[in-house]
Amino acid sequence: LHYLQFAEFIEMPTPLHNKIVSRFHVRAGNLLLEAGFEIYSQGPKVLVGRPKWEGAGGSYRIPDVTVAKKYEEEWDEQGCLLNPWLIAEVASPSTRDVDFGAKREEYAQIDSLR
């Protein structure tokens, strides 16, 4: 199965991919919550590229794992997290080029991740 994202066909997550994300969430979740963070699996959307209010129209990604500081999350009107603290992607042979290419470059432009 595939889905269309940013004019590219992307393979849907496999059961192994989902298992890795779930185990990370379970094992790191309580530690992160106790340390004052929220952890999200396969959502929420994260703004990449220029925000809509800068005129170009924003682009979004949905990372496999997103961590934000509890009570400090900033959201836009579309439900997109503007200030993630950590983003993690589970790379596979079919998504490696996008994960280590376009996504890495896009995430590197997010102010809260610098």
Order of alpha helices (4+ residues) and beta strands (2+ residues): beta-beta-alpha-beta-beta-beta-beta-beta-alpha-alpha
